């Protein structure tokens, strides 16, 4: 009898509860060797390749592209090949192949019936089941990653893979899937025929490589050759009447607004990846933090020449942290302990279409203006191409949200535990300011400081804000 081994999705980093399948790199029934790339998975922080834990034939996949799989749930099943190298069960590999714990009742069907086969799929692009994490996420696991990827603070390098003759890293494949681009029709510009992120973005903008679109050449040949009427291209169907919204009825009378009792016509969408994790983090912060916000305006009238506003904001936060260390701290609400930090690592909020990232600007208190700008550009580039290591998305001691680059004056930014404070910078504006003997127009930046009132007093927050404003008011 064939030796069938299940492979349970490991924790791909820092206790993440689930991950989304981006692309299977091995076809059904194909033979894969130990530690060869098996599937690319998107977590809340990165796109990584999961290596095969066995050598043998892939007999079953539990989920397809776009499905969210619970950590600890069965991801695939293998028929082991005794003629190929296998990893010993007792060998320390950073993962465990034992059976998962019994699923919680929430993962079962009604009246105690077993849940469907894809019980690890919690969200699917094709109508997959939605289930509680149950016992799958609580399954005992020796480490956080599998195969050659060991649990550590090292960067998980994205390896190049060739699937269907197309060479691309998982981040490029993930972007192509998101933009609806067929990688096989993208002209590669990278060394050795590798498709780059820029290639995918250019193809998406030009509309030359849409998934499902017929190639240009065959379409031209079909148009030129005589075809029976039965197979001639049909015109696109007209839009449904419900979608053709107008301000007047067919009789020319004003249309009434939809009554509140009518259900919305939009379709629900399961949150995945970054947005899914963001929802959890925000809910946790709302439940566990006692936020209080102070606001004021930083007067930039004394500035000499053109200056980097973000770099000045970073410098001002560092100055305030040195003046009032109570806000450059972590707070443990369960044990009522506070950790003051001698260094300043600032979490920089970066907005993307996929959701909010907060990479850490390490040792901000050691950087000058040029160093700050270089570091921020590097972090934003890594976020854009999803190459930033998970270790760089945590561990900051205070945060900055520069929302004013879009719009808004004041805000109540969310403090994410264990941090104690976050600074929000509003939109730069020109305000009429009363001065001795008259009025002047000054450039000012609205500043919002939200802090956890369990860990810091109102006086400490006010002194912190004053130190920040004083530094921003210096000429240079």
C-alpha positions, 0 to 999 in steps of 0.5 A: 500500500502506498505511503501517503503523507499529509503536509500541514501548513507551517507557521510562515512567520511570527505566529501568523494564523493563516496564509493565502495560496499564490501559485502551486509550483508543482502540478498534480501527480508530478514528482517533487524532491525534498526541499524543492519549491512546492507552492508560493504563499502570501502571508500578511507580510511577504510572499514566500516559497514553501519547499516540499517536506518530502520526495515523492508524488504530489497526489492531492492539493488542499486549496487552489490559488487565492484560497486562505489556508489556516496554519496547521491545516493540511496543505497537500498529500504526498505518495513517498518515493522510497528511491528518493532521499527523505528527511528523517522524522527525528531530524531537526527541520523546523517543522513537525509532520505529526497528525494535527489535533482534532478539529474544534466543533466549529470546524465540523458540519451540523449534527457532528458531521465532518467538515468538507474536505477543504477544512483548512480553507477559510476563504476562497476565490471560488466559493471555498468554505469559511470556518473557524481556526479550530484546532488546526491553528493550535496544532503542535509545531516545532518551529515556524518554517519548513525545509530549508527555511529555518526559524530565525531573523534572517531574510527569507530570500525569494527564489526564482522559479520557472513555471510554464516556461516563465521565469519570475519570483513569487512577488512578481507572480503575485502582482501579475495575479492581482493585476490580471496579467498573463505572465506567458504574454509578458516580454521579460526585460530581466537578465536571463529572460526573467520577468520583473515587476516593471514588466508586469506593471507595463503590461498591465498599463498597456493592456497587452497581456490580459488573462483570458484574452486571445493572442493578437495574431490568431485573432487577425487570422480568424478575422481574415478567413471566411467563417460560417455565420454560426462561429463568427464572433458575437457582439458583447452582450448589453449591460443588464438593465439594473446596471444602466442607472439613470436619474430619470425613469423610462417615462422621463420622471425623476427616479426615487432613491432605493428604499432602505429595506432593499438589500445592497447589490455589492458582493462580499469579499473575504479579506486576505493577506495584508488587509486580513492581518490589518483587520485583526491588528486594529481590532486588537488595538481597539480592544486593548489600548486606552487612546488619548489624542493631543493636537497642535500646530508646528510653525515652520516659519523660521525654516531656512531654504527647502528642507525634507519635511519627513526627515525633520519629522523623524528628527523631531520625534527623536528629540521628543523621545530623548526629552520624554522617554515615557512615550518611546516605550512598550507597555504590557497591559496583562502584566502592567509592565513598561519597557523604556527604550534607549534607542529610537526605532520608528514605525513608518506607516506606508499605504498600499493597495493591498493594505497598510504596512509599517516597516521599522526605521531602525536606529533613527536616533543615529541617522542624519537627514540624508540617512533618514531619506535613504532608509525610508526610500529603501523601506518603501521600495521593499514594501512596493515589491513585497520583498521586505523581510517580516522582521522589519515589520515589527519591533519599532518603539514609536510610530509615525503616520504622515497622512497629510501627504494625501489630505487631512489636518488632525487625526486619532491614529491607532496605537498598536501594542506594545507601543505607547504612542504614535505621531500623526502629521497632517497636511502642510498649510499656510495659516494666518497667524497673529503676531505682535503688531499685526498678522502674518502668513506662516507655513504650519504642519498640524500634529496629532499625538495619540498615546496609551493613557495606561502607560503615560500621563497627560503631562508626559504626552504634553511635554513630548508634544512640546519638545517635538514642536520646538524641534520642528520650529528650529531654522534647520 
